[in-house]
Amino acid sequence: MKAYSRLAPATAQGVIGGSFLDTLWSAAQQERRGYFYTVADQLMAFLVGMADPIPALHLTRSLLEAVNQSNIPDELKSDRRFLHELITLAQAYASVNPADCPADDPQFFLNTLWNGQDEAAIEKGAQELTAFIAGFADPNAMITYARRLIKVAKHYPWTGR
């Protein structure tokens, strides 16, 4: 929550977001109580399909830190939809268990953040995220597309061929 709050996502009055972090943030900003079950349901949905949820939560924290350190536009950093899409992308990435996938440093920000969650990895991940986002007119659409590709890849696991 701390990494998410540093981004200070824009909060629309009366609107509660789609991710557990966004719901917590929105409820806190609007001083609303009673969203415990909503947050719990969203957190459970986030963790579905993961053998070990802890690495996914670490990846999410590192990703939010990388967003904060990146050179992407500030309005994108505080865009709730963009943050939701990134968190959902991290969930999809973690659910394929990247440790089982061979990679020779593909310079993909999620791979960097998955393999190392120290300050150097977060800084490198921030640079890779900036480069990734800079290449697209609509980053939200590209992130959605990348998430769908990862979900397809989950159904066709790496065989080494």
C-alpha positions, 0 to 999 in steps of 0.5 A: 500500500505504501508504494501505491500511495506514493504515486497518489492516484487520482481519486474520483469521488464515489468511485472505488477501483478494480484492484485491491490496492486501488480500493484501499486507497480510494476508501482511505482518501474518501474516509469510507469504511466498510470495504473490507469484504471488497478488498478481501475479494479483490485480493483473493481474485489477485491471488487465484492460480498462484502456488505461492502468492508472496513472490507476486506481492513482492513483484507488485511492490517492486513494480509500483516502486519502479513506476514511481522512479520511472520517467513516464509522465506524471499523469500516467503515474497517477492514472488509476486505470493505468496502475490497475492494468500494470498490477493485473499484468504483474498478476498474469506474469507471476501466475506463469511462474517466471522462474520456470521460464528460460530467459537470457535477460530479455530486458522486460521490466517484469522479468527484471523486477521478478529476478531482483527486488533490490534497489538496483533491480527497481532502477533497471526495471524503471528504465525498462518500463519507461522504454516500454511505455514510450513505444506506444500511443496508448499504454493501457491498450498495450498493457492489456494486450501484453497481459493477454499474451501472458495468459495465452502463454500460460496455456502453452508452457515452455517446452525447451524446443 
